[in-house]
Amino acid sequence: MKQTILSIVITLVAITAIAQTNGSGKLANYEAVNWKIWLLDDSKPLTLVAPPSATESKAELKTIRQSMGKLDEKKLTEVTYWNAGAPSYRWNQILPKLVAQKQDVQLRFPASWMNVAIYDATILAWKEKVKYKRNRPNVLDPSLRPAINVPITYSYPCEHSVTAAAAATVLAYFFPEKADSILQMARAASQSRIDAGVQFPSDAEAGWKLGEQVAKQIIEKAKNDGSATVYKGAINKDPKKWTGSFPLGITIASFSPMVLHAPDQFRPSAPPDFENDMKELRAFKPTSKSRFLAYYWANTADAWTEVANQKMFEYRIADDAPTVARIYTVLSVAYHDMAIAVFDAKYTYWGIRPSQYDTTYKPLIATPPFPGYPSGHAAGAGTACAVMEYFFPADAKQFKQMAQDCADSRFYAGIHFRTDNETALKMGNDLGKYIVDSWMKK
């Protein structure tokens, strides 16, 4: 029995090795061809022309060999950089750095738009792969020795080029002053696959066209996201509620949700009087751990993306481009809609902050310039926790602890009452489950 099992294992390893070598796509998961696109207009289908013939492909091999012949240390470093993880991995690392340089763009949630463009473009690319079943360059010429492991999916179109064009085109819209450098990075990502010997030039060209077309449609939707709305409502003057001369994010509730039916769909009930919450906050004795959590979560913008990266590598799904794109997209879209729902509640109730309720109270960190109820951090944590639990159920305990730590950190920081956090954590969790269920059932 042991010998039989060992033989099966050896056979499977051998088959996998052959598939990785010839890039035939025979063992690849093409389930994504049945997935539905999310935001593209179905009445304007995007497709590609057929890939070059076998004769033309042989001519392309000369270009590949020329590119591989120029593969010096600098280019090999670039190949290795873009080959890490799924095609969308690097772009979800690049975006936070761009946002850090222009934080006002963050209020439009570019990650959601970028990832939706990547997702829709990737699903269309997978449909084209199955349609044309083009083999990788080293199948046409077995003497070719690619610089990296050959993906086991079909070659046409290039998924890295699809992703690069979709991501860069969207980001160039949100960061026009950086457009040239962003698009140059994307072109480098696309070229790296030719330099590595795993894609034909026509794969990259087709992938770029597809990703760019998808991105342009997504951008048109982003232009009408509601962010241009000018607030014309009343500003609270009641001293028993939050007051401020600069109500940050007051128009976010007017943004268009991507999945929710309306911004108030998960609006919690009105907050109580915060007298007991204030007593608890005054009586709280900080510890080294509570201070650490307060500062950590106050200065951590992409902890959930990082843990998603970690889980995708741990579960060895980093080579499954559609699945990775879906996880990033559901996570970022859920956060997008959560923010709209939270700011709807904040500016419905104008929940007072601790330092305004008791002007003698000094919080550990600076209080944000908008109402406190419900907590945005806690709602975001609850939302992300629900999404991550769906995709990685075995790690639910870890995600729940992260979400609780994030929620508690705002109390420890002295900028939220416990009620703000507990209400938001439940609100976010309910909203997150709704988003992921809606997405996966579409």
Buried (B, 14 or more C-beta within 10 A) or exposed (E): EEEEEEEEEEEEEEEEEEBBBBBBBEEBEBEBBEBEBBBBEEEEEBEBEEBBEEEEBEEBBEBBBEBBEEBEEEBBEBBEEBBEBBBBBBBBBBBBEBBEEEEEBBBBBBBBBBBBBBBBBBBBBBBBBBBBEBBBBBBBBEEBEBBBEBBBBBBBBBBBBBBBBBBBBBBBBBBEEBBEEBBEBBBBBBBBBBBBBBBBBBBBBBBBBBBBBBBBBBBEBBEEBBBEEEEEEEEBEEEEBBBBEEBBBBBBBBBBBBBBEEBEBBBBEEBEEBEEBBEBBEEEEEEEEBBEBBBEBBEEEBBBBEBBBEBBBEBEBBBBBBBBBBBBBBBBBBBBBBBBBBBBBBBBBBBBBBBBBBEEBEBBBEBBEBBBBBBBBBBBBBBBBBBBBBBBEEBBEBBBEBBBBBBBBBBBBBBBBBBBBBBBBBBBBBBBBBBBEBBEEE
